[in-house]
Amino acid sequence: MQLHKTQKEIVESSARFKVVRAGRRSGKSSVCIEIMLFEAMKEKGKNIFYVSPTQKQSRSIIWEALKSRLAGIGKLNESRLEAEVPTAGGGTSHIYLSGFEAKENFRGLKAHLIVFDELDTMPNFFIGWQEIFRPALTDTGGGAIFIGTPKKENPNLRRLENQVETVTDWAGFHFATSSNPHIPATELVKAEKELDFETYKQEYLAEYVENAGALFGFDSLVDVFTNTVVKTDSKYLIVDIADDGSDKTIFSFWEGLEEYRVESFARLNTESIVDKIREYAAQDRIPFSHIAVDAIGVGAGVASSSMLDGIVGYKSSFGAIKTDDDIIKLPNVGYLPNAQALISDYRNLRSQCLFTLAGLVNNHKIASKVGGEHKDKIIEELSTYQDASKGDGKRMATLKQDVKTSIGRSPDDSDTWIMRMYFTIKERMLPQQSEQNIHMINSMKDQFNRNKSHFSERSSR
């Protein structure tokens, strides 16, 4: 196969990990086929994985082209999308096509090369990469190619390009559709005229398009985990409890606006959660008034426990708290230096907390010292939130259920960050609170007193 200039650069690079950001029809899939076949045939016993978002996509993107390139050489399994190919010096190697949706099937396997295609449409990519696919390359010293056209909703490529800038065995490549000499120039001119600018820029130029409606700037989210902020003596503990108590309960520890530790436990019941909170409060010297618990489902029993008098029972549906200034400015919006602060109203407490958190993140005033899976989840979850205001004067963020649908799981890790904002907002209450705020706070107290009474009655039976 005759490779064009940029394809040759990818093939000739000695980097172990290659990040390829390319426009549509630019030849990214065809160069993947050449690399996979070369790697598979140069030595026997190689395992090559090709992974797109779904197995159906893998079949439609590359299977027929792979068969055509093999031209009858080797053995093909149509149902499993596997190819056994002959190698130099005798022997065979295998090429496996699959979908990221079936990532658990790769756990414990060994690979010599993994190609990820359409990377920016893979939810939870970094969790799967770190837990399953990266370990598959450890014994073999194999490499990986990450390839796709950028998508603003799920910027996996953009995150990986940060690796290129800091790690020596990573390389990055960027080429537009026009790099492919087989695409007529007239078609590109036609597409540029017919498509809106952002679509053309993203799909044909393979450039990043900022999501104007996003609450959180992507680069600012990544920076949270290297930010340095002024610490305070105030410590906080935020507890997110799964709705039915069967999933993980997350304990997030804060010193001022810096998260310094996270603990998570599976299948804790109400009594165990209460014990953990008391233990952590004593161990880290956190006052009960600085502890917030998600008071939904099992959390309601925790928040109303007589063993935890003074903690905050947080409910996202509570009304917003009136404050003395506007504590959020959106990214991608120009503001005059002397713009006067305004009082904003919000749909509910959760939206207020999200806008508050976005302001701190985008202005590099919040930090976390926790990495790994927690970091990946936070970035993926928060980057999904949009300004979903409906023009009625009340600012609203994306509903939690919509985020859950988008990323394929509940955004539990970022829920602790959202709840942490309750204490930040509380500090900014107007000196003379409105009757509405007083009524809300009294309602909260009444509700939890009732919950406490019911909890006591059940415990005595």
N, C-alpha and C positions, 0 to 999 in steps of 0.2 A: 504494500500500500504506500502511495506517495503522501507523505505527511507535509502539511503546510508549516510555515516558519515557527509559529507558536507551539504547535503540536510537537515539533522536533525539540524545542526547548524543554518541554515537559519530559519527554522520553530520555533526553540526554542528561537531565539533572540527576546528580548522585544523592540528593536529599532522601532521607528515609520516609519523611512525611511530606506530602505535596498537597497544597490547597489551590484548587483551580476554580476561579470565578469566571464564567464564560457566558456569552450571549446564546440565545436560541439558534439552533442549526449551525453552530460554529465549529462543529466537529469534535465536541468533547466526548461523546459516547464512542465514536469510532476510535479515538486515540486510546480510550480505556480498553477496548477489545485488543488492540495491538499490544499494549503493555501486559494485559493478562495472559495472552497467548505466549508472548516471549518469556515471561516469568515461569509459566507452567511447563514449557517445552525444553527449557535449558537444563533441567535436572529432574530426575525422577522423584516421586513421593511428595510433590508440592500440593498444597491445598490453597486454592484461590477462591475468595469469596467476593461476589458482587451483590451489593445490598442497595436497593432503592426503597422508598417508603412502603410499598406493598409488593407481594409476589406477582400480582397481576400487572403492576407497572413494570417490574423487571422483565416479564415476558414480552410486553409490548415495546419496551424501550430497546432491549438489546438481544433478546434470544434469537430472533430470526436473523439479525445481522451477524451474530456469532456463528450460527450454523452455516450461513453463506460463506463466511471467512474461512471456516474449517474445510469447506468443499468436500465433504464426505470422509474426512480424516477423523479417526477416533470413534467412540461410542457415545450416543446421545440418549438421555432418558427424558422424554417429552413431559411426562407427568411431574417429575421431580425437578425439572430444569437443571440437570446435571450433565456435564460433559467430561468424559474420560479421554485424555489426549496422550499420544505417544511422546516420549522425551528423547533427547539426545543420548546416545549410548544405550538405548533400550530402557524399558520400563514405562511407567505411566504417571501422570499427574491428574488432578481433578479440579474442575471449575464448577462452583456451586452458585446458582442464582437464587436469591431469596428476598424477602421483604423485611424491613426494620420492625414491622409489626410482630414478626416471629423471632425477635432477638433472643428470647430465652432458649431457643433451640441451639444457639451457638455457645451457650455457657459450658465451659470446660473443654472446648475444642481448640485445636492448634491451627494457625493460619500462617502462610508465608506472605500473603498479600491480601489486603481488603480494600475494595473500591466502594466508596459510598457515593451514590448518584442522587441528584435532586435533594441535596442535603438540607436546604432551607425549608423543606416541607416535612421534616422529620421531627415530631414533638418528642420531648424528653431525650434528645440525642445525646447530650453529654453524660447523662446518667448511664445510658446503655454503652456508650463508648468507654467510660472509665471502669464500669463494673464487669463488662462482658467482652467487648472486642479488643480493647487494649491489652488485657491479660492474655488473649489468644495469640498475641505476637511475641510474648516474652521468651518462650523457649526457642523459637525459630529465629528471633532477631529480625522478623519481617517488617514490612512497611505498610503504609496506607495512603490512599489517594482520596481526597475529599473534593467533590466536584458538584457544581450546580450553578443555577442562575439565582441571584440574590432575591430574597423576599423580605419585605420590611416587617412582616408579622412574626417571623421566626428566624432571627439573624444568626444562624449557626456558623455560616461562612465568615461573617464579620468577627465573631469571637475567635475563630481559629486563626484568622489573619493576625490577631494579636500575638499568637504563639510564634508566627513566622518572624515577627520583629524581635523576639526575645530569646528564642531557642535555636541553637546552631544546626540541628539536623532537620529543620523545617524549611520549606521553600514555598513561595507563593507565586501564582501566575494569574494574569488577567488578560482576557482577550474578548473583543466584541464579535458580533456576528460577521462583520465585514472582514474579519481575519480569514474567513473561509473563502478561498478563491472560486469555489464551485457555486456560490450564491450570487446570482446576477445582481449587479449594482442597481438596476432599475427596480428590483423588488425591495431593496432597502430604502430607496427614495420614496417608493409608494407607501411603504409601512410608516415611514416618518411623517408623511403627510396625513395619513388616515388615523393614526393612533394619537392619543393625548401624550403630551410631553413626558410625563412621569412613567407611563407604561413603556414607551419607546426607550427611555433612558434605562429602565430596569431590565426589560426583556431582550433588547438588542445591543445596548452598550454595556450591559452587565454592571451598571453603576448602582450604588446604594441610593435609595430614595427614602428620605426621612419621612416618618409617619407623623404628619402634622397634628393628628388627634391623640397621639400617645401622651400619656401623663408623664412617663419617665424617659429621659434621654438615655439611649443605650450605653453610650460611653460613660455617662455618669453612674449608671448602675454597676458597670464593671469596676469603676474607680472606687466604689464604696468599700471594696475589700482591700484597698491599699491606702485609703484616706487616713489622715491623722487629724483627730479632732480634740478639742480641749475637754479633758475629763472633768467630771464633777464628783463630789462625794456621794451623790444620790444613786442608789442601786435599785433596780427594778427586776421583777420576775413576771414574765408573760407566759400563760399556759393555754395552749390550744388543744382542745379535747375532741376526738372524733365524735361525730353525731351519735353513733350507736355504741361507742365504747369498744368496738372490735378492732379498730385501726390503731395507729400510733398516736400517743399523746406527746406533744412537743413542749419542752420547757426551754424558754429563751431568756438568757441572763444579760442584763444591761448595766453598764456603769455610765450614767448620763446618756448620751446619744451614741455610745459605742457598745455593740453587742460583743460580749467577750466569751460566751460559751453557749452551747446548745446540747441538750440531752433529749433523747426520745426513747419511748418504751412502748412495746406492743401489748395490747389487751390488758390495760390496767382498769380495774373497777373503781368505783367511787371512793371506797375506803383507802385503796392503795394510792390514788391520786392525792387525796387529802394528806396522807402520811408523807408522801414525797414533797409536797409543798411545804409542810411544816419542817421537814428535815432540811430542805434547801434554804428556807428562810433563816433558820438558825445558823446553818453552816456559812452562808454568805452575808449574814447580818442584813437581811432585807426586811424592812418593816411591812406588816400586812397591808398597810395603806398604799404600798407601792407594788402590790401584786394584783394582776388582772387575769381573770379566767373567763374563757368563752362560755357564757351561761346559757347554752343551748343544749337540749338533750341531757346527756349525762352531766354536762357541765353545770346545769341548774342545781343538781344535788351537791356538787362540789362548792359552788358559790354560796349556797345557803347553809353549809355545814356549820354547826355551832363551834367546831374546832378551828374555824378560820374567820372569826369575827373581825371585820374591818377590811377584808379584801374587796376588790371591785369586781362585780359581775357585769361583764361586757356583753351587750347585745347590739348587733349592727343596725337593727331596725329602730333603735332609739333616735329621738330627734337630735338635730345638730345643736351644738352649744354656741351661744353668741359670744364672739370675741371682739377685741378692740381694734383689730386690723385684718387686712387681707394677707393670709399667711402662705399664699401660693401664687407663683407666676408660672405660666405654662411655657414649655420649651417651644422653640421655633416661632415665638411671638416677640416683636420688638416693643420695648417699653422705654419711655423717656426717663432720663436719670432722675428727674424731679417729679415723677408720676406720684400722685397722692394716693395713699393707701385707702382702700375702701372696705367696708364691711360686706362680706359675702354670705349668702345663705346656701344651705346644702339640703339635698333630698333627705339625708339621714346621717347618723353618726358615722357610719362606715365610709360614706362618700367624703365626709369632712376629714376623716382620718387619712384616707387615700390621697386627697389633694395636699394635705399637710405633709405627708411622707414624701410625696413627689417634690415639693418645694425644698425639703431638706436634702434629698438625693441629688437633685439637679444643681443645687448650690454647694455640693460637697461638704455638707454640715453633719453628715451621719456616717458611721463607719461600722465595719464588722471584722472581727479577727477570726471568724470561723470560715473555713474553706471547704473543699471537697464537694460532696453531694449537696450539702446545704447551700453552698454558694451557687451551684448550678441551678438548683430549684428556685432560689430567690430571683435570679436574673431572668429565668424563663417565665416565672409567674408574673412578676411586676412589669416586664416588658409587654405583657398582653393587655394591660389596663389602658382604657381609652377614656377620653372625656365624652360621656354619653348623655350630656345635658340635653333637655328637650325644649329649651327656649322659654321656660316658664319662670325664669328667675332663680331657680334652685339648681345648683350644680350637682351633677350626678356622675359617678364613675361606673364603669362596666360592672354588671351584676356578677356575683361570684359564680353562679350557675353557668353563665356564658363563658367565663374563664375556664371553668372545669371542662366544658364541652370543647373548648379550643385546644387545651393542652392534654386532654385525656385523663385527667386526675384532679383531685381536689387540691387547691392551692394552700395547703396547710402551713407550709413554712413561712410564706409571706403574710399569712394571717397574724402571726405573732408580731410582725413589724407594724402592721396596721393597728393592732390593738395597743402597741406601745405608744402610739400617737395620742391616745386618750389623755395620758398624763401631760404631754406637751401642750395640748389644746386647753386642758384644765388650767394650766399656768397662765393662759392668756385670756381668761374670762374677764369680761367687763367688771370694773369695780362695783357697779350697781347692776346686778343681773336683772334681766327681765323676769316678769312673773312666769313666763313660759319656762325658763330655765329652772326656776325654783320648783315649779309644778313637776317638771320632768324628774328632777333629783328626788323629790319627795315620793313620786310614783315608783321610782326605782327602789327606794328604801322599803316602801310598803310591800312591793312585790316580793322582795327577797325575805322580808320578815314572814310573809305568808308561806313562801317556799321552805323556810327554816322550820316553821311550825309543822308543815306537812311531813317534812323529812323526819322530824323528831317522832311524830306519831307512827310513821312506818317502822322506824327503828325499834320502837317499844313493843311492837306486836310480836 
